[in-house]
């Protein structure tokens, strides 16, 4: 047998539901606002020195035809696999709550996707599917995983891509 709710009980339940609805909306808007502010700050070039750059990332190769690291640039010729990962670098997040990635690439042929993975899932990515200059900045809140992976993937359904990475910077923020 259930007891009917009194007016005071109903008022408490309504207040709790209202607080929960307000808090849910607030956290979504707060996260969106954080991401927008963070991306704008990164695009303005106002971020301090990166935690890693093109030369200091611990690159591991999957199956590219060419991955030539020279001072100030990396030349990458991908395999024929249309959307396969070509190179990645996994780093410890060292307690960071957020990551920003900036890059500048000349795509000579094909296309590419550059992004961040955490716990095997994409948390930020940017794609380009035609020849030309491809520069972008992306930001992501980090989860609880201890590491973060920068990925460069082929993004050409016809097969091989050729690109020159002129810069890539990874910022880890607490």
N, C-alpha and C positions, 0 to 999 in steps of 0.2 A: 504494500500500500504506500503510495507516494503522498507526501504532504504538499499542499499548494504553497507556492512562493508568496511570501509577504511582500509588501511594497518596498520595504527596506532591502530585502534580499534581491528583488528585481532591480532596484536602483544600483546595487553593488555589481550585479552581473552586467548591467548595461554600461556602467562606468568602466569595468574591466575590458569589455568588448571594444568600447570607444578608444581606450588607451592603446589596446593592441592594434586596432586599425590605424590610428594615428602613427604609432611607432613604426609599423610596417611601411607606410607611405614615406615617412621621414627618412628611414634608412635607405630606401631606394633612391630618393631624390638626393640625399647626401652623397651616396656612392657615385651617382651620375655627375653631380657637381664636382666631386673630387677628381674624377677621371677627366672631365673637360678642363678644369684648371690645370691639372698636371700635364695634359697634352699641349695646352697653349704655352705653358712655361717651357716645356721641352722644345717646342717649335721655335720659340723666341731665342733659343740659344742661351738661356739664363741658367742652365744647370751647371754645377761645378764639374770638376774633373770626373770622367767616367771610372767605374770600377774596373772595366775591361774595355779594350778596343780591338780592332781588327787583328793586330799583331799579338796581343797578350791573351786572347781567348785560346783555350786548349782544344783546338780543332781535332775532330776525328772524322775520317772519311768513310762514306758508305760505298759508293761505286762511281765517282765521277771519272771522266776521261782525263781531265786536267784539274789540278788544284795547286796553283803556283803562287806561293806567298813571296812577295817582294816588298821592300820598304814602301809604305803608302798605298799598296794595292794588292788585291788577290784576283788572279784570273781563274775563272771556273768554267769548264766545259762539262756539261752534265752527261750522264748516260742517256740511252734512248728511252728509258722508262718514263712515261709522261708525267707522273706526279710524285715520283720517288724522292725521298730525302737524299741529299747529296753530301752535305757536311753538317756537323753539329758540334756544339761545345757545351758541356755540362759543367756548371759551376755551383759552388756552395752559396746559398743565399745569405749566410752569415747573419741571420736574424732580421733581414730586411723585410719590410711590409709591402713594398712596391718596387716595380722595375720599370724603367724607361729604356726604350731602344730607339736609336737614330741610325739611319744608314743612307748612303748615297751610292747608287749602282748605275753603271752604263750597261744596258741590255743590248747586246749586239744582234742576237737572234733568239727567238723563242720567248720564254717568260720565266718568272721566278716567284716564289713565295718565301718571305722572310718572317720569322715569328719566334714566339716564346712558348715553350711547353713546360708544364709543371705536372708531375705525377702522371705523365703520359698523355695529358690533354692540352690542347691549344688554349692559351689564355690571351694571346694577342697575335695577330697575323696581318700582313699586308701583301697583296699580290699584284703582279704586273704581267700582262700577257702580250706585249708587243715590243719591238725594238725602241730604244730611246732611254732617256735619263729617268731613273726611278729613285726618288728620294722621299723618305717618309719618317715619321716619328710615331711611336705607339707607346701606350702606358698600360700597366695592368696591376691590379692588387694581387698580392701573392697569397696562396693558401698556406697550409701547414707543412707541406713537403720541404725537406731540407735542401733540395737542389732545384735548379732552374736550367733549362736547356735552350740555347739559341739554335735555330734550325734554318738552313737554307735548302729549299727544295726546288726541283724542276716543276715548272707550271706551263708545260707545252704539250698538248695532246698529240701533236705530230712527232714528238720525240725529243731530240737533243736541243739544249739551249746553250748559249754562250754569253757570259757576262763578266764584267770587271767590277769588283767591289772596291770603290774608292775610299769608303770609310764605313765603319760600323762601330757604334759605341753603346755599351750597356751600363746603365746607371742603376745601382741598388740603393734604395732609400729606406731608412728606418722611420 
